[in-house]
Amino acid sequence: MKIGTLCKVTSKASHYPSQYGNIIVVLGKVNRTTNANVSVIVIGRNINTGREHHYFKNEIKEVKQ
């Protein structure tokens, strides 16, 4: 995913309150080491809340135009 890509939150459990179905704009990516492995974390700005959040790559899906 490139910076500026529009994505939709596909995970109901990624944040509280849930951001499921919200649209985000990708601002960047970070590699983080977790207990299981190295995960790609996507930094995005939620269009609905106007706030910046971190998402695992498997919690969002690119919106096709």
C-alpha positions in Angstrom: 0.0 0.0 0.0 1.3 3.4 -1.0 0.9 6.7 0.9 -2.4 8.2 0.0 -4.2 4.9 -0.6 -7.8 4.7 0.6 -8.6 1.7 2.7 -11.6 0.3 4.6 -11.3 -1.1 8.1 -12.4 -4.8 7.9 -11.8 -5.8 11.5 -14.5 -5.3 14.1 -12.1 -5.8 16.9 -9.2 -3.5 15.8 -10.1 -0.5 18.0 -12.5 0.5 20.7 -15.0 2.0 19.8 -15.1 -0.1 16.7 -13.9 1.5 13.4 -15.3 -1.3 11.3 -16.4 0.0 7.9 -14.6 3.4 8.3 -12.3 4.7 5.5 -8.7 5.6 6.2 -5.9 7.3 4.2 -2.5 5.6 4.5 0.1 7.9 5.9 3.0 5.4 6.2 4.2 1.9 7.3 6.3 0.6 10.1 7.7 -2.8 10.8 7.1 -4.0 14.4 8.3 -7.1 16.1 5.6 -8.9 18.1 5.7 -12.2 20.0 4.8 -14.1 16.9 6.9 -12.4 14.2 7.5 -9.1 12.5 4.3 -7.4 11.5 3.6 -4.6 9.1 1.8 -1.7 10.9 0.0 0.8 8.7 -0.3 4.3 10.0 -3.5 5.9 8.7 -5.9 8.8 9.2 -9.5 7.8 9.8 -11.7 10.0 7.7 -14.7 9.6 10.1 -12.8 10.5 13.3 -10.1 12.8 11.8 -7.5 11.0 14.0 -4.4 9.1 13.2 -4.3 5.4 14.2 -2.1 2.3 13.7 -3.6 -0.7 12.0 -2.2 -4.2 11.3 -2.2 -4.9 7.5 -4.7 -7.7 7.9 -7.2 -5.3 9.5 -7.7 -3.1 6.4 -8.4 -3.6 2.8 -7.6 -1.3 -0.2 -10.7 0.4 -1.7 -10.9 -0.3 -5.4 -12.3 2.5 -7.6 
